[in-house]
Amino acid sequence: MSRQHASPVLIRDNLPALSLAPVTLGSGDGAISEVDIQKLVHEHPSMLPIAEVDPAFKGPVAICRELRTPAGSIDNFLITPSGLPVIVECKLWRNPEGRREVVGQILDYAKELSRWTQSDIQREVNIRLGTTGNALLAKVRAVAPEVDEIAFNDALTVNLRRGRFLLLIVGDGIREGVEAIAEYLQRHAGLHFSLGLVELPFYALPDGSRLVAPRVLARTVNVVRHVVALPEGMAITDSVEDDEGTDTADPELTEIAAKRQQFWKEFLSVLKLDDPEQRIPNPSRQGYLNFMFPAPNGSSWLCAYREMKDNRVGVFLASTRDSVGEYAEQRLEGEWSEIQPLLGGGAKIQAGTYERRHIGDARVFGDLNNSEIRQQAFAWLAERTNTFVNVLRPRVKSAVADYQADQSA
C-alpha cells in the first residue's frame, strides 16, 4: 500500500487556517533540485532526523559536498565527533529502477570507504576544499573543540575498516517500494551499517518562503556480518629502486649518477603531496624515482623519470608482470574514460616496452641544466606526480582489495 501524507495546516492568530501547498520538486521555475537538497543538508545538517534512524550518529558535522571516491562522488559527507561517518545521497526519484540504482550507488560508496583510512579521507577532503593539513579535524573541532586528535583519527580508521556507517537517501517521493528496497539491502548486505530513507517535502508559506518537514519513511536495523579487516598493503622494500651499477670505479658513470641524484634531490625539495600515506622515496642515482603503491610484493608503483637525451620528464603507472599490480593497472585502463578527466593535462595511455601500455604523461622542456627551465620542469613534474598519486593510488588500492576478495571467495 502506498504511503500517503496530508499537507500541513498553518494556524494563524485571528486568521483562517491555511493548508500549505507542496512545492514542485524537479525541473522548472521555482522547483527544488537535487543540488538545492545537497546545499540544504550541508548548511543545516541538524534538520536530518538522524536520531530516529540510529542515535549513535546523532549530531554529525557537515564536512563537504561531492567527496570524490573511486565509485563516484558522495553528495554529502558528514562525520560525528566520535568518528562515525555519515554518507548522504540526494535523489529526486523518477521510477523504481532509479530507486534500486541509488541504493546500489550508496552501497558502492560504503564499500569504497571501508577500504580507506583516516589519511585517505583527509586527503580527499583537502582536495575537495582546497585546504591543507587536517581540515577534517578542524571542521569537527569548530563544533566540538574538546575532540582529541589521536582518539578521533583512530576511531575514524576503525569505523572505516569495519564499515560502520550511516547511509541516508534523502529526497522526494519515497512512498513506494520501501519494502523491496529493504529486501534488496538484505540480499546485498556486506557491511555493518544503518540506512535510512528520508523524505524532504517542501511547502510554500504565504510570505513566499518555504517550509521543509523532513520525515523518516524507513530505516534498517544494523546489517551485520563478520568483518575481516582489509589489508592495508604489504610492507614494501626499496628493491625496485636499488641503484644497481652505480657503485663503480668508472669516473664518468659516477659523475652521471651524482648528477641524477642531485636532480632528484632538487625535485623532492619542491614536491608536495596531498596524500599523507604516500611514501616518498630517497633521491635516486638512476634516471627515475618510484613511488610505491599499496599492492602486494611491491607490484605497483608510479614512476617519475627524466630522459637526458631530449630533456623530457614524465610520470607513468607501472606494475610487475603477471601480478596483482598488473591486474590493478589493467582495470584502471578499462576505466580510462572516467580517469582521464581527473588526471587532466596531457595524460594518456602510452605505449610502453615489451608490448605493454601505461597510463602516463610527459613533457619536453629546454635545457634542464638551465636553472630557470629546470625549475619550470620541477613545477610541472611535481604537479603531475601529486595528481597521479591522488587519482591512481586509491584506485589501485581498491582494485587490489577486489582482487584479493575474489581470490578468497
C-alpha positions in Angstrom: 0.0 0.0 0.0 1.4 3.4 -0.9 2.2 5.8 1.9 0.2 9.0 1.8 1.0 12.2 3.6 -1.5 15.0 4.2 -0.5 18.6 3.7 0.3 20.6 6.9 -2.0 23.3 8.0 -0.7 26.7 9.2 -2.6 28.0 12.2 -2.6 31.8 12.4 -4.0 34.1 15.2 -7.2 35.8 14.1 -6.9 34.5 10.6 -8.3 31.4 8.9 -6.2 28.3 9.0 -4.3 27.8 5.7 -3.4 24.4 4.1 0.1 24.7 2.7 0.7 23.8 -0.9 3.6 21.5 -1.8 6.5 22.9 -3.8 7.3 21.2 -7.0 10.5 19.1 -6.9 12.4 18.6 -10.2 12.7 21.0 -13.0 11.0 24.3 -13.8 10.9 27.7 -12.3 10.9 27.7 -8.6 11.4 24.0 -8.4 13.7 22.3 -5.9 16.6 20.4 -7.4 19.0 17.8 -6.1 21.7 20.5 -5.8 19.3 22.5 -3.6 18.8 19.5 -1.4 22.6 18.9 -1.2 23.1 22.6 -0.2 20.3 22.4 2.4 21.8 19.2 4.0 25.3 20.8 4.1 24.2 24.1 5.6 21.6 22.6 8.0 22.7 19.0 8.9 20.7 19.2 12.2 17.5 19.0 10.1 18.2 15.4 9.3 16.2 13.1 11.6 19.3 11.0 12.3 18.4 10.1 15.9 15.3 8.3 14.6 17.5 6.2 12.3 20.4 5.4 14.5 21.0 7.5 17.7 24.8 6.7 17.6 25.2 9.0 14.7 23.4 12.0 16.3 24.9 15.4 15.8 27.2 14.9 12.7 29.3 17.8 11.3 28.9 18.7 7.7 32.4 18.3 6.0 31.9 18.8 2.3 29.8 18.1 -0.7 30.8 16.0 -3.7 33.5 14.0 -1.9 35.4 12.0 -4.6 35.7 8.2 -4.3 36.6 5.5 -6.9 32.9 4.7 -7.0 31.8 8.3 -7.8 31.2 11.5 -5.7 29.3 11.3 -2.4 26.7 14.1 -2.4 27.2 15.0 1.2 29.8 13.7 3.6 29.4 14.3 7.4 31.1 12.9 10.4 30.3 12.7 14.1 32.8 14.0 16.7 33.2 10.3 17.7 34.5 9.5 14.2 31.4 7.9 12.7 30.9 8.7 9.0 27.6 9.7 7.5 27.0 9.3 3.7 24.1 11.2 2.2 22.8 10.6 -1.3 20.3 13.2 -2.5 17.8 11.9 -5.1 14.7 13.1 -6.9 13.0 9.8 -7.7 11.8 9.1 -11.2 11.0 5.4 -11.3 11.5 2.1 -9.4 14.7 1.4 -11.4 16.1 4.7 -10.1 15.4 3.6 -6.5 17.4 0.4 -7.0 20.2 2.3 -8.7 20.6 4.9 -5.9 20.6 2.1 -3.2 23.3 0.3 -5.2 25.3 3.5 -5.6 25.3 4.4 -1.9 26.4 0.8 -1.1 29.2 1.2 -3.5 30.3 4.4 -1.7 30.3 2.5 1.6 32.3 -0.4 0.1 35.0 2.0 -1.2 35.2 3.9 2.1 35.6 0.7 4.0 38.9 0.4 2.2 40.1 3.8 3.2 41.9 5.1 6.3 41.7 8.4 8.1 44.5 9.6 5.9 42.6 8.8 2.7 39.6 10.8 4.0 41.9 13.7 5.0 43.5 13.7 1.5 40.2 13.8 -0.4 38.6 16.4 1.9 41.7 18.6 1.4 41.4 18.2 -2.4 37.7 19.0 -2.4 38.0 22.0 -0.2 41.4 23.2 -1.5 42.9 23.1 2.0 46.0 21.6 3.6 46.6 20.0 7.0 43.8 18.1 8.8 40.8 20.2 7.6 38.6 17.3 8.6 39.6 17.6 12.3 39.4 21.4 12.1 35.8 21.3 10.9 34.9 18.8 13.7 36.6 20.9 16.4 34.8 24.0 15.2 31.7 22.3 16.6 33.2 20.1 19.3 36.5 21.8 20.5 37.2 19.0 23.1 37.8 16.3 20.4 41.1 14.6 20.9 43.1 14.3 17.7 44.6 10.9 18.2 41.4 9.3 19.5 39.4 10.8 16.6 41.8 9.6 13.9 41.9 6.1 15.4 38.2 5.9 15.8 37.6 7.0 12.2 40.1 4.5 10.8 38.5 1.6 12.8 34.9 2.7 11.8 36.0 2.8 8.1 37.6 -0.6 8.3 34.5 -2.1 9.9 32.1 -0.4 7.5 30.4 1.3 10.4 28.5 4.0 8.5 25.1 5.7 8.5 23.8 5.8 4.9 21.0 8.3 4.2 19.0 8.5 1.0 17.3 11.9 1.1 14.8 13.2 -1.4 11.2 13.4 -2.6 8.6 10.9 -3.4 10.0 8.0 -1.4 6.5 6.5 -1.0 6.6 3.2 -2.8 8.8 0.2 -2.9 10.3 0.7 0.6 9.8 -3.0 1.4 11.5 -4.0 -1.8 14.5 -1.8 -1.0 14.8 -3.4 2.4 14.8 -6.8 0.8 17.5 -5.6 -1.7 19.7 -4.5 1.2 19.4 -7.8 3.0 20.4 -9.7 -0.2 23.4 -7.4 -0.7 24.5 -6.8 2.8 28.2 -6.7 3.2 29.0 -4.1 5.8 28.0 -3.1 9.3 25.8 0.0 8.6 22.5 1.7 9.3 20.4 3.0 6.4 17.5 5.4 6.4 15.2 6.8 3.8 14.4 10.4 4.5 11.7 12.4 2.6 12.0 16.2 2.3 8.6 17.6 1.4 8.7 21.4 0.8 5.7 23.7 1.3 5.1 27.3 0.2 4.3 29.8 3.0 2.1 32.8 2.4 5.1 35.2 2.5 6.9 33.3 -0.3 9.3 31.4 2.0 9.4 27.7 2.2 8.9 25.1 4.9 10.7 21.8 4.8 9.4 19.0 7.0 11.9 16.0 7.0 10.5 12.6 7.9 11.9 9.1 8.1 10.0 6.7 5.9 12.0 3.6 6.6 15.2 2.5 8.3 17.1 -0.7 8.5 18.3 -2.4 11.6 22.1 -2.7 11.6 23.1 -5.0 8.8 25.9 -7.1 10.3 28.4 -9.6 9.2 31.7 -10.9 10.5 34.1 -8.2 9.3 37.7 -9.0 8.4 39.9 -6.0 8.3 41.0 -5.4 4.7 44.8 -5.5 4.1 46.5 -2.1 4.3 49.2 -3.3 1.8 52.3 -5.3 2.5 55.5 -3.8 3.7 57.5 -2.7 0.7 61.2 -2.7 0.4 63.2 -0.4 -1.9 64.4 -3.3 -4.1 62.8 -1.7 -7.2 64.8 1.5 -6.6 68.1 -0.1 -5.8 71.0 1.7 -7.6 72.5 -1.3 -9.3 75.6 -0.5 -11.3 76.2 2.9 -9.8 78.9 1.7 -7.3 81.6 1.7 -9.9 85.1 2.8 -10.5 84.2 4.5 -13.8 84.5 8.2 -13.1 82.2 9.2 -15.9 79.4 6.9 -14.8 79.9 8.0 -11.2 79.6 11.7 -12.3 76.3 10.9 -14.2 74.9 9.1 -11.2 75.8 12.0 -8.9 74.1 14.5 -11.3 71.0 12.3 -11.4 70.9 12.2 -7.6 71.2 16.0 -7.4 68.4 16.4 -9.9 66.0 14.2 -7.8 67.1 15.9 -4.6 66.2 19.3 -6.0 62.9 17.9 -7.3 61.9 16.3 -4.0 62.6 19.7 -2.3 59.7 21.2 -4.2 57.4 18.2 -4.3 54.3 18.4 -2.1 51.9 15.5 -1.9 48.3 15.7 -0.7 48.2 12.0 0.3 49.8 11.7 3.8 50.2 8.0 3.4 52.2 8.1 0.1 55.8 7.2 0.9 58.3 9.5 -0.7 61.5 7.8 -2.0 65.0 8.9 -1.4 66.8 10.8 -4.2 67.8 8.2 -6.8 71.1 7.8 -8.7 69.1 6.4 -11.6 67.0 8.3 -14.2 63.8 7.7 -12.3 62.0 7.7 -8.9 59.5 5.1 -7.9 56.5 6.0 -5.6 55.3 2.6 -4.3 51.5 2.0 -4.3 49.6 -0.4 -2.0 49.9 -3.7 -3.8 51.5 -7.0 -2.6 55.2 -7.5 -3.1 55.8 -4.0 -4.5 53.9 -4.9 -7.7 52.5 -1.4 -8.4 54.2 2.0 -8.5 54.2 5.4 -10.0 57.4 6.1 -11.9 58.7 9.7 -12.3 61.5 9.9 -14.8 63.9 12.1 -16.7 65.3 11.4 -20.2 68.5 13.3 -20.5 68.8 13.0 -24.3 65.7 15.0 -25.1 65.1 16.9 -21.8 61.9 15.0 -21.3 60.3 14.5 -17.8 57.2 12.5 -17.1 55.3 10.0 -14.9 53.5 6.7 -15.6 51.8 3.9 -13.7 53.9 0.7 -13.7 53.5 -2.8 -12.4 55.2 -6.2 -12.3 54.1 -8.6 -15.0 51.5 -11.3 -14.0 50.9 -9.7 -10.6 48.1 -8.1 -8.6 49.6 -4.8 -9.5 49.2 -5.6 -13.2 45.6 -6.6 -12.6 45.0 -3.2 -11.0 46.8 -1.3 -13.8 44.6 -3.1 -16.4 41.5 -2.3 -14.5 42.4 1.3 -14.4 43.0 1.3 -18.1 39.4 -0.1 -18.5 38.2 2.9 -16.5 40.1 5.4 -18.6 37.1 7.5 -19.7 36.4 8.3 -16.1 40.1 8.7 -15.0 41.4 10.8 -17.9 39.4 14.0 -17.0 40.6 13.7 -13.4 44.3 13.5 -14.4 43.9 16.3 -17.0 47.0 17.7 -18.7 48.3 15.5 -21.5 47.6 12.3 -19.7 47.0 9.3 -22.0 47.5 5.6 -22.2 51.1 5.4 -23.6 52.8 2.6 -25.5 55.5 1.0 -23.3 58.2 -1.6 -23.6 57.5 -5.3 -24.3 54.1 -4.5 -25.9 52.8 -3.1 -22.6 50.8 0.1 -22.1 50.9 2.5 -19.3 48.8 5.5 -18.0 51.2 8.4 -18.1 52.0 12.0 -19.1 55.3 13.6 -20.3 56.6 16.9 -21.4 59.7 18.1 -23.2 61.5 21.2 -21.8 64.5 23.1 -22.9 68.0 22.6 -21.5 67.4 21.1 -18.0 70.8 22.3 -16.9 69.5 25.9 -17.2 68.3 26.8 -13.7 65.1 28.7 -14.8 64.0 25.9 -17.2 64.9 23.3 -14.5 62.5 24.9 -12.1 59.7 25.0 -14.6 60.2 21.3 -15.2 60.2 20.6 -11.4 56.9 22.6 -11.0 55.2 20.7 -13.8 56.5 17.3 -12.7 55.6 18.0 -9.1 52.0 18.8 -10.1 51.7 15.8 -12.3 53.1 13.5 -9.6 50.7 14.8 -7.0 47.7 14.5 -9.3 48.6 11.0 -10.4 49.1 9.9 -6.8 45.7 11.4 -5.8 43.8 9.8 -8.7 45.5 6.5 -9.2 46.7 5.4 -5.7 43.2 4.9 -4.2 42.0 3.2 -7.3 44.9 0.8 -7.2 44.2 0.1 -3.6 40.5 -0.6 -4.4 41.4 -2.9 -7.3 43.8 -4.9 -5.2 41.2 -5.3 -2.5 38.7 -6.6 -5.1 41.2 -9.0 -6.5 42.1 -10.4 -3.1 38.4 -10.7 -2.2 37.7 -12.6 -5.4 40.7 -15.0 -4.7 39.4 -15.7 -1.2 35.8 -16.2 -2.2 
